[in-house]
């Protein structure tokens, strides 16, 4: 019996970067919650973006944000997994020196830092994804112990550009995963969406077999592999489809919605 459902957003429920979602998701999820199922939004997005997307039922959900680095209710943070300062600052310097075509940002549980308020990444995160953004002159000069994610950005080939140097330099020191063609997300070592889900599974005294997950990209693989029931949307990468127990229709055909209805 499924007692907790967790779903990714971009490429799974909606087009990447959209704040528009089929309103039927809200009524179906609301009915699932009324049946006693815990519903978790589990995304690389920031909390403010997830909160806006699910506005009609936002106070009934649990939230895993920033690729598994923050777990929270609508009112309070339950758990964070911060990065070591030397790691995220070192990543930042490498992108500057060796990946001049790429941009980057650093995330805290409540807002993100970027260095140019007029840049494409700043406007994309703020205007399309609905992030809370702060402009700073130099991210490496920040004195903070709450950076939970560092992300590299390129509009269409981020993973390709990061593969020769950046990923080999850091993949043993942090958890790296592509999240769509634009992003390579970097978390503290060993921290993924499944890490955050495992925290909730323990908190509610559940078993992995009582969990159902949905996803489409590399940062979803661990949870799709470990959940009792899991679905990759058919528009997912092949590695993700291989990791999931099942496949459903693509996001533009509301494949996840159809599966959720089956639980009713």
C-alpha positions as YAML, in Angstrom:
chain: A
units: angstrom
residues:
- id: 1
  name: UNK
  ca: [0.00, 0.00, 0.00]
- id: 2
  name: UNK
  ca: [1.39, 3.38, -1.03]
- id: 3
  name: UNK
  ca: [1.62, 5.83, 1.88]
- id: 4
  name: UNK
  ca: [3.92, 8.50, 0.38]
- id: 5
  name: UNK
  ca: [4.16, 9.88, -3.16]
- id: 6
  name: UNK
  ca: [7.07, 12.07, -4.28]
- id: 7
  name: UNK
  ca: [7.39, 13.72, -7.66]
- id: 8
  name: UNK
  ca: [9.87, 15.78, -9.58]
- id: 9
  name: UNK
  ca: [8.54, 18.86, -11.41]
- id: 10
  name: UNK
  ca: [10.46, 20.00, -14.49]
- id: 11
  name: UNK
  ca: [10.16, 17.58, -17.37]
- id: 12
  name: UNK
  ca: [7.98, 15.34, -15.19]
- id: 13
  name: UNK
  ca: [4.88, 17.43, -14.47]
- id: 14
  name: UNK
  ca: [5.52, 20.56, -16.56]
- id: 15
  name: UNK
  ca: [7.80, 21.99, -19.21]
- id: 16
  name: UNK
  ca: [11.15, 23.04, -17.76]
- id: 17
  name: UNK
  ca: [10.92, 26.42, -16.05]
- id: 18
  name: UNK
  ca: [7.15, 26.73, -16.24]
- id: 19
  name: UNK
  ca: [4.87, 27.92, -13.46]
- id: 20
  name: UNK
  ca: [1.83, 26.63, -15.37]
- id: 21
  name: UNK
  ca: [0.42, 23.23, -14.40]
- id: 22
  name: UNK
  ca: [-2.82, 21.44, -15.24]
- id: 23
  name: UNK
  ca: [-5.19, 22.44, -12.39]
- id: 24
  name: UNK
  ca: [-6.52, 18.87, -12.25]
- id: 25
  name: UNK
  ca: [-3.28, 17.93, -10.48]
- id: 26
  name: UNK
  ca: [-4.45, 20.01, -7.52]
- id: 27
  name: UNK
  ca: [-7.79, 18.27, -7.12]
- id: 28
  name: UNK
  ca: [-6.33, 14.78, -7.57]
- id: 29
  name: UNK
  ca: [-3.47, 15.39, -5.11]
- id: 30
  name: UNK
  ca: [-5.94, 16.89, -2.64]
- id: 31
  name: UNK
  ca: [-8.04, 13.72, -2.82]
- id: 32
  name: UNK
  ca: [-4.94, 11.55, -2.32]
- id: 33
  name: UNK
  ca: [-4.05, 13.55, 0.79]
- id: 34
  name: UNK
  ca: [-7.61, 13.10, 2.07]
- id: 35
  name: UNK
  ca: [-7.03, 9.35, 1.71]
- id: 36
  name: UNK
  ca: [-4.07, 9.66, 4.09]
- id: 37
  name: UNK
  ca: [-1.26, 9.64, 1.51]
- id: 38
  name: UNK
  ca: [1.65, 11.99, 2.20]
- id: 39
  name: UNK
  ca: [2.44, 14.02, -0.92]
- id: 40
  name: UNK
  ca: [5.95, 15.38, -1.41]
- id: 41
  name: UNK
  ca: [7.16, 17.80, -4.07]
- id: 42
  name: UNK
  ca: [10.74, 16.68, -4.75]
- id: 43
  name: UNK
  ca: [12.56, 18.96, -7.14]
- id: 44
  name: UNK
  ca: [15.72, 20.85, -7.93]
- id: 45
  name: UNK
  ca: [13.64, 23.99, -7.59]
- id: 46
  name: UNK
  ca: [13.74, 26.45, -4.73]
- id: 47
  name: UNK
  ca: [10.97, 26.38, -2.10]
- id: 48
  name: UNK
  ca: [9.39, 29.63, -3.29]
- id: 49
  name: UNK
  ca: [9.02, 28.20, -6.80]
- id: 50
  name: UNK
  ca: [7.47, 24.92, -5.61]
- id: 51
  name: UNK
  ca: [5.14, 26.87, -3.29]
- id: 52
  name: UNK
  ca: [3.92, 29.05, -6.17]
- id: 53
  name: UNK
  ca: [3.37, 26.13, -8.54]
- id: 54
  name: UNK
  ca: [1.16, 24.28, -6.06]
- id: 55
  name: UNK
  ca: [-0.56, 27.39, -4.68]
- id: 56
  name: UNK
  ca: [-4.11, 25.97, -4.28]
- id: 57
  name: UNK
  ca: [-2.89, 23.12, -2.04]
- id: 58
  name: UNK
  ca: [0.47, 24.50, -0.93]
- id: 59
  name: UNK
  ca: [-0.23, 24.18, 2.80]
- id: 60
  name: UNK
  ca: [-1.03, 20.46, 2.52]
- id: 61
  name: UNK
  ca: [2.26, 19.32, 0.98]
- id: 62
  name: UNK
  ca: [5.76, 18.49, 2.12]
- id: 63
  name: UNK
  ca: [8.69, 19.90, 0.18]
- id: 64
  name: UNK
  ca: [12.09, 18.57, -0.83]
- id: 65
  name: UNK
  ca: [13.88, 21.40, -2.57]
- id: 66
  name: UNK
  ca: [17.18, 22.18, -4.26]
- id: 67
  name: UNK
  ca: [17.83, 18.63, -5.40]
- id: 68
  name: UNK
  ca: [17.40, 16.96, -2.03]
- id: 69
  name: UNK
  ca: [19.35, 19.40, 0.12]
- id: 70
  name: UNK
  ca: [16.38, 20.84, 2.04]
- id: 71
  name: UNK
  ca: [13.35, 19.11, 3.60]
- id: 72
  name: UNK
  ca: [10.54, 21.27, 4.88]
- id: 73
  name: UNK
  ca: [6.90, 21.74, 5.69]
- id: 74
  name: UNK
  ca: [5.09, 24.87, 4.44]
- id: 75
  name: UNK
  ca: [6.08, 26.62, 7.70]
- id: 76
  name: UNK
  ca: [9.45, 25.24, 8.81]
- id: 77
  name: UNK
  ca: [12.67, 23.64, 7.66]
- id: 78
  name: UNK
  ca: [13.06, 20.09, 8.97]
- id: 79
  name: UNK
  ca: [16.49, 19.20, 7.59]
- id: 80
  name: UNK
  ca: [19.27, 20.72, 5.50]
- id: 81
  name: UNK
  ca: [22.43, 19.26, 3.98]
- id: 82
  name: UNK
  ca: [24.89, 22.16, 3.55]
- id: 83
  name: UNK
  ca: [28.02, 22.03, 1.40]
- id: 84
  name: UNK
  ca: [31.54, 22.53, 2.67]
- id: 85
  name: UNK
  ca: [32.59, 26.12, 1.96]
- id: 86
  name: UNK
  ca: [35.87, 25.09, 0.32]
- id: 87
  name: UNK
  ca: [33.98, 22.87, -2.11]
- id: 88
  name: UNK
  ca: [31.44, 25.35, -3.45]
- id: 89
  name: UNK
  ca: [33.96, 28.19, -3.59]
- id: 90
  name: UNK
  ca: [36.42, 25.94, -5.41]
- id: 91
  name: UNK
  ca: [33.69, 25.00, -7.90]
- id: 92
  name: UNK
  ca: [32.92, 28.65, -8.47]
- id: 93
  name: UNK
  ca: [36.55, 29.49, -9.20]
- id: 94
  name: UNK
  ca: [36.87, 26.59, -11.64]
- id: 95
  name: UNK
  ca: [33.81, 27.65, -13.63]
- id: 96
  name: UNK
  ca: [35.23, 31.17, -13.89]
- id: 97
  name: UNK
  ca: [38.66, 29.99, -14.98]
- id: 98
  name: UNK
  ca: [37.89, 26.99, -17.18]
- id: 99
  name: UNK
  ca: [34.26, 27.26, -18.29]
- id: 100
  name: UNK
  ca: [33.85, 30.87, -19.43]
- id: 101
  name: UNK
  ca: [30.77, 29.96, -21.50]
- id: 102
  name: UNK
  ca: [28.94, 28.84, -18.35]
- id: 103
  name: UNK
  ca: [27.29, 30.77, -15.55]
- id: 104
  name: UNK
  ca: [26.56, 29.61, -12.00]
- id: 105
  name: UNK
  ca: [24.65, 30.31, -8.81]
- id: 106
  name: UNK
  ca: [24.81, 29.29, -5.16]
- id: 107
  name: UNK
  ca: [21.67, 28.42, -3.22]
- id: 108
  name: UNK
  ca: [20.65, 28.75, 0.42]
- id: 109
  name: UNK
  ca: [17.38, 27.18, 1.67]
- id: 110
  name: UNK
  ca: [15.47, 30.40, 0.97]
- id: 111
  name: UNK
  ca: [17.19, 32.28, -1.85]
- id: 112
  name: UNK
  ca: [19.96, 32.10, -4.45]
- id: 113
  name: UNK
  ca: [23.04, 34.21, -5.07]
- id: 114
  name: UNK
  ca: [24.12, 35.19, -8.59]
- id: 115
  name: UNK
  ca: [26.66, 37.77, -9.67]
- id: 116
  name: UNK
  ca: [24.91, 39.67, -12.44]
- id: 117
  name: UNK
  ca: [21.34, 40.80, -12.03]
- id: 118
  name: UNK
  ca: [21.10, 41.38, -15.76]
- id: 119
  name: UNK
  ca: [22.33, 37.94, -16.78]
- id: 120
  name: UNK
  ca: [20.18, 35.28, -18.51]
- id: 121
  name: UNK
  ca: [20.48, 32.93, -15.53]
- id: 122
  name: UNK
  ca: [19.29, 35.61, -13.09]
- id: 123
  name: UNK
  ca: [16.22, 36.41, -15.19]
- id: 124
  name: UNK
  ca: [15.48, 32.75, -15.96]
- id: 125
  name: UNK
  ca: [15.50, 31.76, -12.29]
- id: 126
  name: UNK
  ca: [13.56, 34.79, -11.10]
- id: 127
  name: UNK
  ca: [11.06, 35.30, -13.94]
- id: 128
  name: UNK
  ca: [10.44, 31.76, -15.24]
- id: 129
  name: UNK
  ca: [11.06, 29.52, -12.22]
- id: 130
  name: UNK
  ca: [9.89, 32.04, -9.61]
- id: 131
  name: UNK
  ca: [13.06, 31.92, -7.49]
- id: 132
  name: UNK
  ca: [14.01, 34.46, -4.84]
- id: 133
  name: UNK
  ca: [17.30, 35.91, -6.14]
- id: 134
  name: UNK
  ca: [20.02, 38.13, -4.65]
- id: 135
  name: UNK
  ca: [22.75, 39.82, -6.64]
- id: 136
  name: UNK
  ca: [26.30, 39.90, -5.24]
- id: 137
  name: UNK
  ca: [29.59, 41.12, -6.71]
- id: 138
  name: UNK
  ca: [31.55, 37.94, -5.96]
- id: 139
  name: UNK
  ca: [30.06, 34.68, -4.69]
- id: 140
  name: UNK
  ca: [33.44, 33.50, -3.42]
- id: 141
  name: UNK
  ca: [33.57, 36.43, -0.98]
- id: 142
  name: UNK
  ca: [30.38, 35.33, 0.76]
- id: 143
  name: UNK
  ca: [30.89, 34.25, 4.36]
- id: 144
  name: UNK
  ca: [28.06, 31.73, 4.80]
- id: 145
  name: UNK
  ca: [27.64, 28.25, 6.20]
- id: 146
  name: UNK
  ca: [24.18, 27.63, 4.68]
- id: 147
  name: UNK
  ca: [25.01, 27.11, 0.99]
- id: 148
  name: UNK
  ca: [23.22, 23.87, 0.14]
- id: 149
  name: UNK
  ca: [23.73, 23.71, -3.64]
- id: 150
  name: UNK
  ca: [26.05, 25.06, -6.31]
- id: 151
  name: UNK
  ca: [24.78, 24.91, -9.89]
- id: 152
  name: UNK
  ca: [26.50, 25.39, -13.23]
- id: 153
  name: UNK
  ca: [24.39, 26.76, -16.09]
- id: 154
  name: UNK
  ca: [24.57, 26.79, -19.87]
- id: 155
  name: UNK
  ca: [21.49, 27.32, -22.06]
- id: 156
  name: UNK
  ca: [21.82, 24.10, -24.06]
- id: 157
  name: UNK
  ca: [24.94, 22.01, -23.31]
- id: 158
  name: UNK
  ca: [25.89, 22.31, -19.66]
- id: 159
  name: UNK
  ca: [26.62, 18.60, -19.11]
- id: 160
  name: UNK
  ca: [28.71, 18.44, -22.28]
- id: 161
  name: UNK
  ca: [30.85, 21.41, -21.22]
- id: 162
  name: UNK
  ca: [31.27, 20.16, -17.66]
- id: 163
  name: UNK
  ca: [32.23, 16.60, -18.61]
- id: 164
  name: UNK
  ca: [35.91, 17.06, -19.61]
- id: 165
  name: UNK
  ca: [37.20, 18.90, -16.51]
- id: 166
  name: UNK
  ca: [34.60, 20.06, -14.00]
- id: 167
  name: UNK
  ca: [32.83, 16.74, -13.35]
- id: 168
  name: UNK
  ca: [36.06, 14.69, -12.99]
- id: 169
  name: UNK
  ca: [37.46, 17.31, -10.61]
- id: 170
  name: UNK
  ca: [34.51, 17.23, -8.23]
- id: 171
  name: UNK
  ca: [32.55, 14.01, -8.57]
- id: 172
  name: UNK
  ca: [34.44, 12.33, -5.71]
- id: 173
  name: UNK
  ca: [34.11, 15.36, -3.45]
- id: 174
  name: UNK
  ca: [30.41, 16.14, -4.02]
- id: 175
  name: UNK
  ca: [27.24, 14.69, -5.50]
- id: 176
  name: UNK
  ca: [26.88, 15.92, -9.10]
- id: 177
  name: UNK
  ca: [23.91, 15.33, -11.39]
- id: 178
  name: UNK
  ca: [22.65, 16.80, -14.63]
- id: 179
  name: UNK
  ca: [19.18, 18.31, -14.32]
- id: 180
  name: UNK
  ca: [18.10, 18.99, -17.88]
- id: 181
  name: UNK
  ca: [20.32, 20.33, -20.65]
- id: 182
  name: UNK
  ca: [20.91, 23.62, -18.81]
- id: 183
  name: UNK
  ca: [22.05, 22.54, -15.35]
- id: 184
  name: UNK
  ca: [24.64, 20.52, -13.48]
- id: 185
  name: UNK
  ca: [23.63, 20.53, -9.80]
- id: 186
  name: UNK
  ca: [26.24, 19.99, -7.09]
- id: 187
  name: UNK
  ca: [25.26, 18.89, -3.57]
- id: 188
  name: UNK
  ca: [27.27, 17.80, -0.56]
- id: 189
  name: UNK
  ca: [28.80, 14.37, -1.06]
- id: 190
  name: UNK
  ca: [26.25, 11.58, -0.69]
- id: 191
  name: UNK
  ca: [23.25, 13.93, -0.79]
- id: 192
  name: UNK
  ca: [20.54, 13.30, -3.38]
- id: 193
  name: UNK
  ca: [16.76, 13.43, -3.56]
- id: 194
  name: UNK
  ca: [16.71, 9.92, -2.10]
- id: 195
  name: UNK
  ca: [18.70, 11.14, 0.92]
- id: 196
  name: UNK
  ca: [15.94, 13.62, 1.68]
- id: 197
  name: UNK
  ca: [13.19, 11.09, 0.99]
- id: 198
  name: UNK
  ca: [14.90, 8.61, 3.31]
- id: 199
  name: UNK
  ca: [14.76, 11.23, 6.05]
- id: 200
  name: UNK
  ca: [10.98, 11.48, 5.58]
- id: 201
  name: UNK
  ca: [10.58, 7.71, 5.37]
- id: 202
  name: UNK
  ca: [12.28, 7.39, 8.75]
- id: 203
  name: UNK
  ca: [10.35, 10.32, 10.20]
- id: 204
  name: UNK
  ca: [7.00, 8.75, 9.32]
- id: 205
  name: UNK
  ca: [8.12, 5.19, 10.07]
- id: 206
  name: UNK
  ca: [7.53, 4.00, 6.51]
- id: 207
  name: UNK
  ca: [9.14, 1.36, 4.34]
- id: 208
  name: UNK
  ca: [10.64, 2.09, 0.89]
- id: 209
  name: UNK
  ca: [8.01, -0.29, -0.54]
- id: 210
  name: UNK
  ca: [5.34, 2.14, 0.67]
- id: 211
  name: UNK
  ca: [6.77, 4.96, -1.48]
- id: 212
  name: UNK
  ca: [6.02, 5.88, -5.10]
- id: 213
  name: UNK
  ca: [8.25, 8.29, -7.05]
- id: 214
  name: UNK
  ca: [8.14, 10.04, -10.42]
- id: 215
  name: UNK
  ca: [11.02, 11.61, -12.36]
- id: 216
  name: UNK
  ca: [12.73, 12.30, -15.67]
- id: 217
  name: UNK
  ca: [16.40, 13.18, -15.20]
- id: 218
  name: UNK
  ca: [19.68, 12.00, -13.71]
- id: 219
  name: UNK
  ca: [19.03, 13.66, -10.36]
- id: 220
  name: UNK
  ca: [15.97, 11.40, -10.00]
- id: 221
  name: UNK
  ca: [17.73, 8.07, -10.53]
- id: 222
  name: UNK
  ca: [18.43, 7.18, -6.88]
- id: 223
  name: UNK
  ca: [14.83, 7.68, -5.79]
- id: 224
  name: UNK
  ca: [13.46, 5.82, -8.81]
- id: 225
  name: UNK
  ca: [15.76, 2.89, -8.07]
- id: 226
  name: UNK
  ca: [14.98, 2.71, -4.36]
- id: 227
  name: UNK
  ca: [11.26, 3.43, -4.12]
- id: 228
  name: UNK
  ca: [8.88, 0.49, -4.06]
- id: 229
  name: UNK
  ca: [7.02, 1.86, -7.08]
- id: 230
  name: UNK
  ca: [8.58, 4.32, -9.50]
- id: 231
  name: UNK
  ca: [7.74, 5.83, -12.86]
- id: 232
  name: UNK
  ca: [9.87, 7.62, -15.41]
- id: 233
  name: UNK
  ca: [7.93, 9.75, -17.84]
- id: 234
  name: UNK
  ca: [8.52, 8.54, -21.40]
- id: 235
  name: UNK
  ca: [10.29, 11.79, -22.31]
- id: 236
  name: UNK
  ca: [12.98, 10.97, -19.72]
- id: 237
  name: UNK
  ca: [16.58, 10.12, -20.52]
- id: 238
  name: UNK
  ca: [17.21, 6.45, -21.27]
- id: 239
  name: UNK
  ca: [19.29, 6.01, -18.11]
- id: 240
  name: UNK
  ca: [16.33, 7.25, -16.07]
- id: 241
  name: UNK
  ca: [13.82, 5.01, -17.82]
- id: 242
  name: UNK
  ca: [16.13, 2.07, -17.12]
- id: 243
  name: UNK
  ca: [16.30, 3.01, -13.41]
- id: 244
  name: UNK
  ca: [12.52, 3.18, -12.93]
- id: 245
  name: UNK
  ca: [10.21, 0.23, -12.36]
- id: 246
  name: UNK
  ca: [7.61, 1.59, -14.81]
- id: 247
  name: UNK
  ca: [7.14, 4.20, -17.54]
- id: 248
  name: UNK
  ca: [4.20, 6.55, -18.00]
- id: 249
  name: UNK
  ca: [3.18, 9.01, -20.69]
- id: 250
  name: UNK
  ca: [5.22, 12.23, -21.15]
- id: 251
  name: UNK
  ca: [4.57, 15.37, -19.16]
- id: 252
  name: UNK
  ca: [2.70, 17.04, -22.02]
- id: 253
  name: UNK
  ca: [0.19, 14.16, -21.92]
- id: 254
  name: UNK
  ca: [-0.09, 14.35, -18.10]
- id: 255
  name: UNK
  ca: [1.34, 10.87, -17.64]
- id: 256
  name: UNK
  ca: [1.91, 11.36, -13.91]
- id: 257
  name: UNK
  ca: [-1.64, 12.61, -13.47]
- id: 258
  name: UNK
  ca: [-3.01, 9.41, -15.01]
- id: 259
  name: UNK
  ca: [-1.00, 7.28, -12.57]
- id: 260
  name: UNK
  ca: [-2.07, 9.42, -9.61]
- id: 261
  name: UNK
  ca: [-5.71, 8.92, -10.60]
- id: 262
  name: UNK
  ca: [-5.16, 5.16, -10.50]
- id: 263
  name: UNK
  ca: [-4.31, 5.45, -6.78]
- id: 264
  name: UNK
  ca: [-7.77, 6.86, -6.15]
...
